[in-house]
Amino acid sequence: MIKKSKVPVERRTMPIITQTDNVPKWHGTFQELAHDLANVRYDRLAQFFALLSEETKKQSESKYENKVLYARLQVAAQHLDAIAIDFQSATKAV
């Protein structure tokens, strides 16, 4: 008897994501990256964190079978959404 997966088909078809130790298109240090990002306009940072949240949500979907990792990535995505909202608010305050 073949066991059916409990994971919905759309979640099983997500590509496998490989974590790396660096940002492949960035040749500086993380400190330099943080410094450079801190100098970006707030509205663009809001957009960046919103996009990062979406990518994190996609990663969580690919990790659905690992319930702890799935939950942690979902929470991280929510925090990234909140950061995006805060930067958008900062844009209005300038």
Buried (B, 14 or more C-beta within 10 A) or exposed (E): EEEEEEEEEEBEEBEEEEEEEEEEEEEEEEEEBEEEEEEEEBBEBBBBBBEBBEEBBBBBBBBBEEEEBBEBBBEBBEEBBEBBEBBBEBBEEE
